[in-house]
């Protein structure tokens, strides 16, 4: 009996702050999906970890705690020490720990009834390791920086077994976290909480202003980190203002496929990560992006099938300039393998990244993007940014490699290689082609004789 009292005391050693209580109450009241947007240093992970420990004690099962990367999970939870010198893992009562595996960051723990629960730290960059698992609960920490495919992979499993998922994060622009907030805000099945430092009061505003005055944080970063702003805070972003301008000019809208013109593609081919394809048409001086596709860990045959299943008449397929020297795993180069499958690649112009980004920026004023078929591309363009050096407090002169990189690389290849897709047609030829696309066999008839004009009652 004494042991049980001691265990209960240790399980209750965490005292949540008032603003953390709604998260815990929502989970205890039966919400299976909880999203909490909290400012920096608000104790998100301490709160979430202690909830997991308590659920492990009450209900045997597998519980995953997921970070953007494996190394981040190790740094933030496994090796971390709190401000008062306590190891975060010490929240697990010693009396309940059955086994601790530092290499795989696993902890086996006894439950209330003497059975076992398993806790494991995971990086979303390796979500394939979850194949065949059946978790009861998952925490997605800093979800804005995670590979969203990790949740997409686990979601049907959690739905099938009645498991729960807690998402905790600060914003990072209008990416997949922003999309999730739109779902959570409008669904009765979700509990959604978004707080700023003015709500939590865990850090004095004077301290934040001091960080700004000393050059430790810019106003943009302060808005993101402390005031949980989705509209500010993507500092170092390459294309966000150009995307905003395109939206204001309604160039991100319904962009239909003009079947009188060929469809070109621009690819970024991943080896261990995503492969992306942008489908676009060049009509006069405009670039009309009508479709896009992304997948990972698939063979070239898969992407060839995707291409062939669409009704487009293709022009040029643009691929990274080094496609000719990389192998797909069959002993053939990818460009040779693609040709066998009916895709004749043209290599993108060999331009350094900085010049390629500048070419993409210059192209934006001529670009139209379909707002429904190309949502993944739009989000990537909004969030593509420079890598930040946390020690020097400056942005590095190169892009951060994350989920947004793949589509943005394909867009860069499009920009630098656009002349390869241009038809050598005069303005008159382009007009004739457009008329044929719109009016078909009646294109050569005078306007007054076109059936469409009679139907509309124009003539």
C-alpha positions in Angstrom: 0.0 0.0 0.0 2.9 2.4 0.9 4.4 1.7 -2.6 1.2 2.7 -4.3 1.0 5.9 -2.3 4.5 6.7 -3.3 3.8 6.0 -7.0 0.7 8.1 -6.9 2.7 10.9 -5.3 5.4 10.7 -8.1 2.7 10.6 -10.8 1.2 13.7 -9.4 4.5 15.5 -9.0 3.7 17.6 -12.1 1.6 20.6 -11.3 0.1 22.1 -14.4 -0.1 25.8 -14.9 -3.7 27.2 -15.2 -3.4 27.7 -19.0 -2.3 24.1 -19.4 -5.3 22.6 -17.6 -7.8 22.9 -20.6 -5.5 20.6 -22.6 -5.5 17.9 -19.9 -9.3 18.3 -19.2 -10.1 17.9 -22.9 -8.2 14.7 -23.1 -9.7 13.4 -19.9 -13.2 14.3 -21.0 -13.0 12.1 -24.1 -11.6 14.2 -26.9 -9.6 11.9 -29.2 -8.0 14.8 -31.2 -6.6 17.8 -29.4 -4.6 20.7 -31.0 -2.8 23.2 -28.8 -1.0 26.2 -30.2 1.1 27.7 -27.4 3.9 30.2 -27.3 7.6 29.4 -26.8 8.7 28.2 -23.3 5.1 27.6 -22.3 5.8 24.0 -21.1 4.1 22.2 -23.9 6.3 19.1 -23.7 6.4 18.8 -20.0 2.6 18.9 -20.0 2.2 16.4 -22.8 4.8 13.9 -21.4 3.2 13.9 -17.9 -0.2 13.2 -19.5 1.3 10.3 -21.4 2.9 8.8 -18.3 -0.4 8.9 -16.5 -2.3 7.3 -19.4 0.4 4.6 -19.6 -0.2 3.8 -15.9 -4.0 3.7 -16.3 -4.2 1.8 -19.6 -1.7 -0.7 -21.0 -0.7 0.0 -24.5 1.8 1.6 -26.9 2.4 5.3 -26.7 4.4 7.3 -29.2 5.9 10.7 -28.7 6.8 12.1 -32.1 9.2 15.0 -32.9 10.2 16.4 -36.3 13.4 14.3 -36.2 14.9 11.5 -34.1 17.8 13.8 -32.9 15.3 16.4 -31.8 13.4 13.8 -29.7 16.7 12.8 -28.0 17.6 16.4 -27.3 14.3 17.7 -26.0 13.1 14.6 -24.0 15.6 11.8 -23.6 18.7 13.9 -22.6 17.0 17.1 -21.5 17.2 18.7 -18.0 14.6 21.2 -16.7 15.4 24.6 -15.3 15.4 23.3 -11.7 18.0 20.6 -12.7 15.6 17.7 -13.0 15.9 15.2 -15.8 12.7 15.1 -17.8 12.8 11.3 -17.8 12.7 11.4 -14.0 8.9 12.1 -14.3 8.7 8.4 -14.9 8.5 6.8 -11.4 11.5 4.5 -10.9 9.3 1.9 -9.2 7.3 1.5 -12.4 10.1 1.2 -15.0 10.5 -2.3 -16.2 13.1 -1.6 -18.9 14.8 1.4 -20.5 16.4 1.2 -23.9 18.5 4.3 -24.6 19.5 3.2 -28.1 15.9 3.0 -29.3 14.6 5.6 -26.7 12.0 3.1 -25.4 10.7 2.8 -21.8 8.6 -0.2 -20.6 6.5 0.7 -17.6 4.1 -1.2 -15.3 0.5 -0.2 -15.3 -2.0 0.1 -12.4 -3.1 -3.6 -12.8 0.5 -5.0 -13.2 0.5 -5.2 -17.0 2.9 -3.2 -19.2 2.9 -0.1 -21.4 5.5 1.0 -23.9 6.7 4.5 -24.5 8.9 5.4 -27.5 10.3 8.6 -28.9 10.2 8.8 -32.7 11.2 11.2 -35.5 8.5 12.0 -38.1 11.3 11.7 -40.7 11.3 7.9 -40.1 7.5 7.2 -39.8 7.9 4.1 -41.9 9.3 2.4 -38.8 5.7 2.4 -37.4 4.5 -0.2 -39.9 2.5 -2.9 -38.1 2.2 -1.0 -34.8 -1.0 -0.2 -32.9 -0.6 2.8 -30.6 -3.2 3.8 -28.1 -2.0 7.4 -28.0 0.4 9.8 -29.8 1.9 13.2 -29.1 3.0 15.2 -32.1 5.4 17.8 -30.7 6.3 20.9 -32.9 3.9 19.5 -35.5 4.5 22.6 -37.7 8.0 21.2 -38.4 7.1 17.6 -38.8 6.6 15.5 -41.9 2.7 15.6 -42.1 2.8 12.1 -43.6 3.5 10.7 -40.1 0.1 11.6 -38.9 -1.5 10.6 -42.2 0.1 7.2 -41.6 -1.1 6.8 -38.0 -4.5 8.4 -38.3 -6.4 5.3 -39.6 -4.8 3.2 -36.9 -5.9 5.6 -34.1 -9.3 5.8 -35.6 -9.7 2.0 -35.8 -8.6 1.4 -32.2 -10.2 4.5 -30.6 -6.7 6.0 -29.8 -6.0 9.7 -29.2 -3.6 12.2 -30.6 -2.3 15.4 -29.1 -0.7 18.0 -31.3 1.4 20.8 -29.7 3.2 23.4 -31.6 4.0 27.0 -32.4 3.2 28.3 -35.9 5.6 28.2 -38.8 3.6 30.0 -41.5 0.5 28.7 -43.2 1.7 25.1 -43.7 0.1 21.8 -42.7 -0.3 23.0 -39.1 -2.4 25.9 -40.4 -4.6 23.5 -42.4 -5.0 21.4 -39.2 -6.2 24.4 -37.3 -8.9 25.0 -39.9 -10.2 21.4 -39.3 -9.9 21.6 -35.5 -11.7 25.0 -35.3 -14.7 23.7 -37.3 -15.1 20.1 -36.0 -17.0 19.1 -32.9 -14.7 16.1 -32.6 -11.6 18.3 -32.0 -10.6 20.4 -29.0 -8.7 23.4 -30.2 -6.7 25.9 -28.0 -4.6 28.8 -29.3 -2.9 31.1 -26.7 -0.4 33.9 -26.9 2.0 35.2 -24.2 -0.6 37.7 -23.2 -2.9 34.7 -22.3 -0.3 32.6 -20.6 1.7 35.4 -18.9 4.5 32.9 -18.4 7.1 35.4 -19.6 7.0 39.1 -18.8 6.5 41.3 -21.9 9.4 43.4 -20.8 11.7 40.4 -21.2 10.5 39.9 -24.8 11.1 43.5 -25.6 14.6 43.3 -24.1 15.3 40.4 -26.5 14.2 42.5 -29.4 16.2 45.5 -28.2 19.4 43.4 -27.9 18.9 42.0 -31.4 18.2 38.5 -30.1 14.8 38.3 -31.8 13.2 40.3 -34.6 9.6 41.6 -34.4 8.7 39.0 -37.0 10.1 36.1 -34.9 8.5 37.5 -31.8 5.1 37.5 -33.4 5.6 33.9 -34.4 7.1 32.5 -31.2 5.3 34.5 -28.5 2.1 35.7 -30.2 1.5 32.5 -32.1 1.0 34.3 -35.4 0.5 32.3 -38.6 0.6 35.4 -40.8 4.0 36.6 -39.6 7.1 34.9 -38.6 8.2 33.1 -41.8 11.4 35.1 -41.7 13.9 34.5 -44.5 11.0 33.3 -46.7 12.0 33.4 -50.4 8.6 33.4 -52.1 5.8 34.2 -49.5 5.4 37.9 -50.6 5.2 36.8 -54.2 2.5 34.3 -53.4 0.6 36.9 -51.5 0.8 39.3 -54.5 -0.4 36.5 -56.8 -3.4 36.0 -54.5 -4.2 39.7 -54.4 -4.1 39.7 -58.2 -6.3 36.6 -58.4 -3.6 34.6 -60.2 -4.0 31.9 -57.7 -7.5 30.8 -58.7 -9.2 28.3 -61.0 -6.7 27.7 -63.8 -8.2 25.3 -66.3 -6.2 23.0 -68.6 -6.1 24.5 -72.1 -6.2 21.3 -74.2 -4.9 23.1 -77.3 -1.5 23.5 -75.7 1.0 20.9 -74.5 1.5 20.2 -70.8 5.1 20.3 -69.6 6.3 18.9 -66.3 9.1 19.9 -63.9 10.4 17.3 -61.4 12.4 17.0 -58.3 13.4 13.4 -57.9 14.1 12.2 -54.4 16.2 9.3 -53.5 15.1 8.8 -49.9 12.5 11.5 -49.7 9.7 13.0 -51.8 9.5 13.2 -55.6 7.4 16.1 -56.8 6.0 16.9 -60.2 4.6 20.2 -61.4 2.3 20.2 -64.5 2.3 23.5 -66.4 1.5 25.1 -69.7 3.3 28.0 -71.4 0.8 30.2 -73.3 2.3 33.3 -74.7 4.3 34.9 -71.9 2.3 33.3 -69.1 3.0 30.1 -67.2 -0.2 28.3 -66.1 0.4 25.7 -63.4 -2.6 23.4 -63.6 -1.7 20.4 -61.5 0.9 18.9 -59.1 1.8 15.5 -57.6 4.0 14.3 -54.7 4.8 10.9 -53.3 7.8 9.2 -51.6 9.7 5.9 -51.6 8.1 4.9 -55.0 9.9 3.6 -58.1 10.0 5.5 -61.3 7.3 3.1 -62.7 4.8 4.6 -60.3 5.4 8.2 -61.5 5.3 7.1 -65.1 1.9 5.6 -64.4 0.7 8.9 -62.8 1.8 10.8 -65.9 0.2 8.3 -68.3 -3.1 8.2 -66.4 -3.7 11.9 -67.0 -5.3 13.1 -70.3 -2.7 15.7 -71.0 -0.7 15.8 -74.3 2.9 16.3 -73.0 5.6 18.5 -74.2 8.9 18.7 -72.2 9.6 16.8 -69.0 12.2 18.7 -67.0 14.4 16.9 -64.5 17.4 17.9 -62.3 20.6 18.3 -64.3 22.2 15.4 -62.4 19.6 12.8 -63.4 22.0 11.4 -66.0 24.5 10.3 -63.4 22.1 9.0 -60.6 20.9 5.4 -60.7 17.4 4.2 -59.8 18.7 0.9 -58.3 18.6 -1.2 -61.5 22.1 -0.5 -62.8 20.6 2.0 -65.3 20.7 5.8 -64.9 17.3 7.3 -64.2 17.2 9.1 -67.5 17.6 5.8 -69.3 15.0 4.1 -67.1 12.6 6.9 -67.7 13.1 6.7 -71.5 12.2 2.9 -71.3 9.0 3.9 -69.5 8.1 6.5 -72.2 9.3 9.6 -70.4 12.0 11.5 -72.3 13.5 13.9 -69.8 15.2 17.1 -70.7 17.7 18.2 -68.1 17.1 21.4 -66.3 19.7 24.2 -66.8 22.6 23.8 -64.5 22.2 27.1 -62.4 23.3 27.5 -58.8 20.6 27.6 -56.2 20.8 31.4 -55.5 20.5 32.3 -59.2 17.7 29.8 -59.5 15.8 31.3 -56.7 16.2 34.7 -58.3 14.9 33.4 -61.6 11.9 31.9 -59.8 11.2 35.3 -58.1 11.4 37.0 -61.5 9.0 34.5 -63.0 6.2 35.0 -60.4 4.6 38.0 -62.1 3.8 35.7 -65.1 2.6 32.7 -63.1 -1.0 31.5 -62.6 -1.6 28.6 -60.2 -4.7 26.5 -59.8 -5.8 26.9 -56.2 -7.4 23.5 -55.8 -5.2 21.0 -57.6 -2.0 22.8 -56.5 -2.5 23.4 -52.7 0.6 21.4 -51.8 2.7 23.5 -54.1 1.2 26.8 -52.9 1.9 25.8 -49.2 5.5 24.9 -50.1 6.1 28.2 -51.9 4.7 30.1 -48.9 7.0 28.3 -46.5 10.3 27.9 -48.3 12.9 29.8 -46.4 16.5 30.2 -45.5 18.1 28.1 -42.8 18.5 29.9 -39.5 21.7 29.7 -37.4 20.5 29.7 -33.8 23.9 30.4 -32.4 24.8 33.4 -34.5 21.2 34.6 -34.7 21.4 35.0 -38.5 20.0 33.3 -41.6 22.4 31.2 -43.6 22.8 31.9 -47.3 21.0 28.7 -48.4 17.6 27.2 -48.0 16.4 25.1 -45.2 15.9 21.5 -46.4 12.5 20.5 -45.1 9.1 19.3 -46.5 8.7 22.5 -48.6 12.0 22.0 -50.5 10.9 19.4 -53.0 8.2 21.4 -54.7 10.3 24.5 -54.5 13.2 22.7 -56.2 10.9 21.6 -59.0 9.6 25.2 -59.3 13.2 26.4 -59.6 13.9 23.9 -62.3 10.8 25.2 -64.1 12.0 28.8 -63.8 15.6 28.3 -65.1 14.6 26.0 -67.9 11.5 27.8 -69.2 13.0 28.6 -72.6 13.1 24.8 -73.3 9.3 24.7 -73.2 8.6 27.7 -75.4 7.0 27.1 -78.8 8.5 29.1 -81.6 5.2 30.5 -82.6 4.2 34.0 -83.7 1.5 35.9 -81.9 -0.9 35.1 -84.7 -0.1 31.4 -84.5 -0.8 31.5 -80.7 -4.1 33.2 -81.3 -5.1 30.6 -83.9 -4.2 27.8 -81.5 -6.2 29.5 -78.7 -9.2 29.9 -81.0 -9.0 26.2 -81.9 -8.8 25.2 -78.2 -12.0 27.2 -77.5 -14.1 26.7 -80.6 -12.8 23.4 -82.0 -13.8 22.8 -85.6 -15.6 26.1 -85.7 -12.5 28.1 -85.1 -12.1 29.0 -88.7 -15.6 30.3 -89.1 -16.5 34.0 -88.7 -17.7 34.8 -85.2 -21.3 35.3 -86.3 -21.6 31.7 -87.6 -20.2 30.0 -84.4 -22.8 27.9 -82.7 -21.7 29.0 -79.3 -22.6 32.6 -80.0 -26.1 31.7 -81.1 -26.5 29.7 -77.9 -25.4 32.6 -75.8 -27.7 34.9 -77.6 -24.9 37.2 -78.5 -25.8 37.5 -82.2 
